[in-house]
Amino acid sequence: MDSWKEFGQTPVTHSAAHHMEAVADLIGEYGYARVTDVANRLSITRGSVSITIKNLKQRGYVTQDSRGFLRLTKNGDKIVRAVQARKAVLLRFFTDILGLDVDEAAGDACKIEHLISNKTAEGITHFLRFIESDAPEARAFLRGLKAFDQPCGENPGDCPCCDDECLSADVGLMPEREERDEE
């Protein structure tokens, strides 16, 4: 499985997506966006923003006029709208279905919003449309999900989720922050 190699195959990096979102947000709020404004919005240096904006201009996602005002191109706007839609879908899934608090859900949605495939984003959207519909099956599913409180016995043979190894026992092993091995 070489899917890890696809991590860098998205149209723009996570950082570039945030730069483009900042441009869109600033234009929406003030009617304009400049490198300085983007830097202030993202709490980074003007130099860092300039480097990213230069790359985005070369790739045809951002334009800059003679006065230094930034604009998203049609392709840039399309990417921003897609990232924002994915973030909204993931946020709703994490809060409404998984019951995560908004801050944790927003952080997780931000981390993966531009990495999931179109097919996965569409699948989650389809699932949410079903769950949030008035279909009796959707209501029954939500009632069942909320009532489900089966503890994990950490016995893979008895679990429909696990195969040979208990997933529940290992899923929380990832450190929340970088930990250094002490050898």
C-alpha positions, -999 to +999 in steps of 0.1 A: +000+000+000+016+032-012-011+057-002+013+074+022+031+087-009-001+105-020+001+128+010+018+155-010-003+150-041-030+174-031-032+206-053-019+228-024-003+222+009-021+226+042-003+259+047-011+272+012-047+263+017-047+284+049-031+313+030-058+311+003-086+309+029-071+340+047-072+358+013-108+348+008-118+357+044-101+391+043-117+400+010-151+389+024-146+410+055-128+441+042-130+439+004-093+435+000-063+414+011-026+422+012+004+402+022+005+421+055-031+413+062-026+376+055+005+376+077-015+392+106-044+369+101-022+338+102+002+352+129+033+346+107+059+368+090+053+388+059+083+370+044+067+336+049+034+348+033+053+364+004+070+331-004+038+311-003+019+338-023+046+338-049+042+300-054+004+304-055+007+331-081+030+309-102+005+280-100-024+302-110-043+303-078-037+339-067-032+372-085-017+404-072-023+438-087+001+468-089-012+481-056-004+448-039-040+436-035-045+399-036-073+380-054-081+343-058-083+331-094-113+309-104-092+278-096-080+293-063-116+301-053-126+266-063-100+251-040-109+273-011-146+265-015-138+228-016-116+229+015-142+249+034-170+225+024-149+195+035-141+212+068-178+219+074-188+183+065-161+168+087-170+192+116-206+182+114-197+145+113-173+148+142-198+169+164-232+156+153-224+119+148-193+112+169-202+137+197-168+154+198-167+189+214-165+217+188-129+227+195-115+192+192-137+185+161-125+218+144-089+209+150-092+175+136-113+187+106-086+213+099-059+186+099-076+164+073-099+187+053-076+189+022-062+154+024-093+132+019-104+122-016-134+137-033-150+103-031-145+101+007-158+137+011-189+129-010-195+097+010-194+115+043-218+141+028-241+114+016-240+098+051-248+131+068-277+138+044-292+104+053-286+107+090-300+143+092-331+134+070-365+125+084-361+089+072-373+065+098-342+043+092-320+074+100-339+081+132-336+044+143-299+044+135-293+075+156-313+061+185-293+028+183-260+046+181-268+068+212-280+037+231-250+016+221-228+013+251-211-021+247-177-020+264-147-033+245-136-065+261-103-063+242-109-098+229-106-096+191-123-130+186-155-116+201-154-082+184-170-075+150-146-045+146-113-063+151-097-091+133-066-106+149-057-077+171-077-054+194-080-020+177-095-003+207-064-011+228-040+004+202-060+033+188-052+057+217-015+050+217-006+079+194+008+107+216-011+140+213+021+159+213+056+148+202+072+125+227+109+117+225+120+082+232+144+080+261+170+054+253 
